[in-house]
Amino acid sequence: MAAGVLKNYVQNNKIILGAQSGSGKVLEAMNRKDNLKDIVESVKILKSYGFMPIIDILLGIPGENKADRLRQ
């Protein structure tokens, strides 16, 4: 795992993930290659190696609605 290799070379414990949204619909509209399952799995992996994941979420994406924002 890349997280295990990274852990050997860095002193910080925070990793920023550019998830961008918690809505699969919004991720698809943004042409993101990752999906909610990938994001959740990434968080689990990073935490298992002692990292603190910080999730970037964008709000106000064109086409986003209240239900999409609540998923975040």
Short mmCIF file of the C-alpha atoms (twelve columns), coordinates in Angstrom:
data_MODEL
# 
_entry.id   MODEL 
# 
loop_
_atom_site.group_PDB 
_atom_site.id 
_atom_site.type_symbol 
_atom_site.label_atom_id 
_atom_site.label_alt_id 
_atom_site.label_comp_id 
_atom_site.label_asym_id 
_atom_site.label_seq_id 
_atom_site.Cartn_x 
_atom_site.Cartn_y 
_atom_site.Cartn_z 
_atom_site.pdbx_PDB_model_num 
ATOM 1  C CA . MET A 1  0.000   0.000  0.000   1 
ATOM 2  C CA . ALA A 2  1.194   3.464  -0.879  1 
ATOM 3  C CA . ALA A 3  0.056   4.726  2.542   1 
ATOM 4  C CA . GLY A 4  2.466   2.301  4.234   1 
ATOM 5  C CA . VAL A 5  5.362   3.470  2.075   1 
ATOM 6  C CA . LEU A 6  4.445   7.104  2.617   1 
ATOM 7  C CA . LYS A 7  4.315   6.582  6.382   1 
ATOM 8  C CA . ASN A 8  8.000   5.597  6.282   1 
ATOM 9  C CA . TYR A 9  9.053   8.873  4.635   1 
ATOM 10 C CA . VAL A 10 6.940   11.628 6.185   1 
ATOM 11 C CA . GLN A 11 6.629   13.073 9.664   1 
ATOM 12 C CA . ASN A 12 3.182   14.619 9.273   1 
ATOM 13 C CA . ASN A 13 0.075   12.597 9.943   1 
ATOM 14 C CA . LYS A 14 -2.504  14.576 7.934   1 
ATOM 15 C CA . ILE A 15 -3.402  13.699 4.355   1 
ATOM 16 C CA . ILE A 16 -5.815  15.795 2.290   1 
ATOM 17 C CA . LEU A 17 -8.200  13.928 -0.009  1 
ATOM 18 C CA . GLY A 18 -9.885  15.917 -2.759  1 
ATOM 19 C CA . ALA A 19 -13.186 14.056 -2.585  1 
ATOM 20 C CA . GLN A 20 -15.022 17.162 -3.860  1 
ATOM 21 C CA . SER A 21 -18.511 15.804 -3.042  1 
ATOM 22 C CA . GLY A 22 -20.402 13.172 -1.113  1 
ATOM 23 C CA . SER A 23 -22.898 12.844 -3.950  1 
ATOM 24 C CA . GLY A 24 -22.253 10.240 -6.623  1 
ATOM 25 C CA . LYS A 25 -24.352 12.300 -9.039  1 
ATOM 26 C CA . VAL A 26 -22.180 15.378 -8.505  1 
ATOM 27 C CA . LEU A 27 -18.948 13.380 -8.767  1 
ATOM 28 C CA . GLU A 28 -20.136 11.942 -12.071 1 
ATOM 29 C CA . ALA A 29 -21.123 15.393 -13.363 1 
ATOM 30 C CA . MET A 30 -17.614 16.604 -12.477 1 
ATOM 31 C CA . ASN A 31 -16.120 13.704 -14.484 1 
ATOM 32 C CA . ARG A 32 -14.390 12.396 -11.375 1 
ATOM 33 C CA . LYS A 33 -12.855 8.957  -11.802 1 
ATOM 34 C CA . ASP A 34 -13.339 8.065  -8.132  1 
ATOM 35 C CA . ASN A 35 -16.652 7.335  -6.457  1 
ATOM 36 C CA . LEU A 36 -18.023 7.300  -2.914  1 
ATOM 37 C CA . LYS A 37 -16.824 3.733  -2.331  1 
ATOM 38 C CA . ASP A 38 -13.269 4.741  -3.334  1 
ATOM 39 C CA . ILE A 39 -13.334 7.756  -1.031  1 
ATOM 40 C CA . VAL A 40 -14.574 5.763  1.970   1 
ATOM 41 C CA . GLU A 41 -12.005 3.023  1.322   1 
ATOM 42 C CA . SER A 42 -9.208  5.608  1.064   1 
ATOM 43 C CA . VAL A 43 -10.196 7.085  4.425   1 
ATOM 44 C CA . LYS A 44 -10.190 3.621  6.032   1 
ATOM 45 C CA . ILE A 45 -6.763  2.793  4.618   1 
ATOM 46 C CA . LEU A 46 -5.226  6.101  5.699   1 
ATOM 47 C CA . LYS A 47 -6.643  5.743  9.209   1 
ATOM 48 C CA . SER A 48 -5.300  2.184  9.466   1 
ATOM 49 C CA . TYR A 49 -1.791  3.597  8.910   1 
ATOM 50 C CA . GLY A 50 -2.248  6.297  11.538  1 
ATOM 51 C CA . PHE A 51 -2.970  9.183  9.176   1 
ATOM 52 C CA . MET A 52 -5.718  11.745 9.785   1 
ATOM 53 C CA . PRO A 53 -7.627  12.159 6.506   1 
ATOM 54 C CA . ILE A 54 -8.854  15.669 5.750   1 
ATOM 55 C CA . ILE A 55 -11.610 15.656 3.142   1 
ATOM 56 C CA . ASP A 56 -11.976 18.522 0.649   1 
ATOM 57 C CA . ILE A 57 -15.626 19.118 -0.219  1 
ATOM 58 C CA . LEU A 58 -16.783 21.713 -2.754  1 
ATOM 59 C CA . LEU A 59 -20.204 23.307 -2.372  1 
ATOM 60 C CA . GLY A 60 -22.293 25.090 -4.974  1 
ATOM 61 C CA . ILE A 61 -21.359 22.893 -7.931  1 
ATOM 62 C CA . PRO A 62 -23.657 23.624 -10.920 1 
ATOM 63 C CA . GLY A 63 -26.533 21.133 -10.854 1 
ATOM 64 C CA . GLU A 64 -26.052 20.354 -7.155  1 
ATOM 65 C CA . ASN A 65 -29.188 20.474 -5.016  1 
ATOM 66 C CA . LYS A 66 -29.976 20.418 -1.307  1 
ATOM 67 C CA . ALA A 67 -30.157 16.605 -1.216  1 
ATOM 68 C CA . ASP A 68 -26.653 16.415 -2.752  1 
ATOM 69 C CA . ARG A 69 -25.277 18.783 -0.108  1 
ATOM 70 C CA . LEU A 70 -26.862 16.763 2.694   1 
ATOM 71 C CA . ARG A 71 -25.010 13.656 1.493   1 
ATOM 72 C CA . GLN A 72 -21.743 15.417 2.197   1 
# 
